[in-house]
Amino acid sequence: MKDPIVHFKEWFEAAKRAKTIVDATAMCVATADGQGRPDARMVLLKGYDEHGFVFYTNLHSPKGEQLHHHPYAALTFYWETLKKQVRIQGKTEIVSDAEADTYWKTRARLSQLGAWASKQSEELSTRAILIKDVAQLALKYGTGPVPRPPYWTGVRVIPERIEFWKAGMNRLHNRFLYTRKGDAWQVRRLYP
């Protein structure tokens, strides 16, 4: 069997090429709150390699707080038109400041200003307040660079388990589960 990161790359590249998939980077991130209740939301994959899968977030958000207290997450990609799904589970870590800064510089300026203006997931009485805050930040930074907020960074999910699922006829799906054992991966075929 292949290395699961190589396997993921093949499926991910096929999903990116597929004209029927709007955004192949869209994935569900699941975390748990202090009472162990699951919480899930869609985010975008911003990078991956043999070290893990990276998305960016506001660490003051519920997601950020949950990951601070319980540094584990599950990711799910579902590319419906390809009839494929990838599930990833693992420990999380914050990316380095250098890595976060490098990604930050690729973001659109309005996205950078929005990251400063948004008190992610807190109550907002009117959208006008958010727009006003973005406008004030645009004036503050003028045409100069917008620094990365210290609470806005990347989270890397270091995979311990990666499952590849492909739909089969009559619901006889093909499933392969890779489990990390030290520096090596073990793979098993699973029942549908």
Summary of the structure (lengths in Angstrom):
residues: 192
radius of gyration: 18.7
end to end distance: 18.7
largest distance: 59.6
contacts: 505
relative contact order: 0.18
helix: 31%
strand: 38%
